[in-house]
Structures are given as structure tokens and as C-alpha cells.
Amino acid sequence: ALRREGVPVAPIGGLKLIGDRKDWSDLKRIHGACYSDHANLDNASFDRSDFADCAFRYSSFRAASFRGTNLTGSYFQNSDLTGAKYDCTTKLPGDLDPVAAGMVNVEGSCTKQP
């Protein structure tokens, strides 16, 4: 199932991300799989959402926004993240190098200064 803050949404077997929808912000998954396959999600917003443990395959996320998004455990198989935005509260998958993927940290750096 899926829930937007304060608005319940009916349970579904799995969440398939499609290019027709560009606003995925503030979504909280309760259970179930989430995935995209050959989707054009360029310029989409995923801000403050829970997309942990999702499978993104052969999809484009160019200039998408992942500010404050939980992506832990997710994988981006042959997907394009060029120009995708994230911030210091974004939880990225451990095997994703955002710089190598061409992502942009909107805060510049998350390194704590003494």
C-alpha cells in the first residue's frame, strides 16, 4: 500500500512508477514492491518519499529531485541519474556513488565542519 501524508491510498500489489506521473513526493510505502522498467521519470519529484528497496531498471531520472528521499537498498540498473538532485537528508543506496552517477547535491557538501 501507499500513503501520501494524511491521505490514505488503496493497497496495491506493487507500485510501478510510470512516466505519466511526475509528482511522487511525500509518499510513504506501507508494504509491497516498487519498481520502474524503461520509464521516463525525468524532472519528477520524489522529495521526502520512501522508495527503499525498489528496483529501478532501464529508467531515466534526469534532473529528478530526491531531496529527503529514502532510497536505501534500492538499485538503479542501467538507469540515468544525470542532474538528479539530492540533499544531506537523502538516504542513498550504499553502492550508489552520486558523483559518478552525475547527481547534484543541492547543499554542495554534507561534510561536517569542525
N, C-alpha and C positions, 0 to 999 in steps of 0.2 A: 504494500500500500504506500501511498504517498500523501504528504500533507504539506500544504502551504501554511505558514504561520496563521493560526486562527481559522483556517478554512479546511475542513476535512475533505478528502477526495476518496472516492470509492476504491477499495482494494483491487489490484490487478495482479496478474501472474508475474509480470515483469515489466519494467519500464524501458521502452525503446525510444531513444532520442532520435527525433527526425528534424530535418532542416526547416520544415514549415513553421516550427515554433522557435522563437528567438529569446524568449524570457523564461529561463529556468531558475531564476533567483528565488531564494528563501524556501526552497523545497526541502522537506525532511522525510527521508525514506524510513518507513517503519520496518519493512522486510521485503524480500523479493529481489530479483536480479535487475540490473540496469545495464544497458549496452547501446552502442551505436554501431552501425555497419554501413560503410560508404555514405555517411551523412554529411551534408554541408551545414556545419554549425558555425560558420564564420560570423563574427560580430555578435554572437549570442552571449547572454549574461547568465552566469551560473553563481553569482555572488551569494555568499552566506548559505550555500546549499550543502546537502550531504550526498556526495557521489563517491563514497568509499566503496572499494571492492567492485568497481564497474569495469566492463570490458569495452574499450573504445577501439574499433578496428576500421582501418582504412577511411578515417573520417577527417574532415578539415575543421579546425578550431582557430583559424587565422583571426587575430585581433579579438578573440573572445575574452570575456572577463571572468576570472576565477578568484576575485577578492573575498577572502574569508571562507573559501570553499574547502570542504574535507574531501581530498582525493586519495587518502591513504589506501594502499592496497590495489589501486586501480592501475590498469595498463593501457597504453596508447600504442597499439600495434599499427605500424605504418600510418600514423596519423600526423597531421601537420599542426603544430602549435606556434608557428611563426607569428610573433607580435601579440600572442595571448598575454593578458595582464594578470598579475597576482600580487599579493602583498604579504606582509610579515605574519599575518594570521592564517594564510593559506596553508593547508597541510598537504604537501606534495607526496607522491609515491616515493619510496626510498630509492628506487632505481631510476628516477627521472632527474636528469640534470637540466634545470630550466634554462641555463645559459646556452648549453649545447642545442637545446630544442628551439632556441630563438625566442624564448619567453621574456617578458619585460616586467621587472619588479618596479611597481609604481612608487615604492618608497625609496628606491635607489639601492639600499642595502639593509639587511636585517642584522648586521653585526652590532653587538652591544659595545658601546664606547665606555671605557673606564671613567 
